Amino acid sequence: MTEDTSEKSDRSFGNSLYPEDQKKVDDFVNRGINSVKRKPFRPMRLVLMLIFVVTMLSIFSQFLASWAGAY
C-alpha cells in the first residue's frame, strides 16, 4: 500500500466536521490564548544552552573547590 493510498483511506486526513462546527472550532482557535503566535520549538538550542550552563557551573565549582583548598 503506497503512502498516497493510505492517506486517502485514512479519514483523519479529511475534514469530518460540518461547516458550522468547523467555524466554531476556527473561532475558538483564533481567540484568547490560542491566538498568540509562538516561535517554533528548537530542541538543539535548548540542548546547547543546557551544555553551556552545566559547563559553566562545573568550572565555577572547580574554582570554588581550589579557592577553598579542597584540592
N, C-alpha and C positions, 0 to 999 in steps of 0.2 A: 504494500500500500504506500503510495507516494505521499509526500507532505501535503500537496495540494488537495488530494482526495481526503486525507484525514481532517484537514481544516474545513472542507465543505461538509463533511459528515458530522463534525462536532458542532453542536448548537451553541456552545459558549462563545464562538466567534461571531455569531449573528446577534442582532438586536431582538430580544424576545419580549420587550416591553411594548405596551400600547403607547401611541404617541403622547397621550395626555400624562401617562405615568412617567415617560421619559422626560417630559417637560418639567415635571415636579422634581425628578432626580437632578436634572441640569440646574434648576433654580436653587436647589439645596447646595449643590456642589459649588456654585458661584456666590454663595452668601456666607458672611461671617468669617470664621477662622479658616474655612475651607477655601476662601477666595485668595488667600495670601500666596503669592508666587514665591517658591523657595528655590535656592540653588541646588543643583544635583549633589547627592552624597558622594564624596570622594574618599573611598576607603584607604587608598595609598597615602593620601595626605595625612590621614589620621595615624596610620602606622608610622610614617616618618616623624610626626610630632611626638608620638609615644617613645620612639627610639631616642630622639633628641632629649626629651625630658628625663628619661631613665639614665642616659649617659651623663647629663649634667648633674643629676643627683648623685650618681656614683662618684664622679670626680670630686664633688663637694664633700661627700662623706670621707673619701680618701684624704683630702686636705685637712678636714677636721681631725681625723684619727692621727695624722702625722703631727699636727699642731698640738694636740693634747698629749702626745708622747705615747700613744698606744702601740706604735711600731718601733 
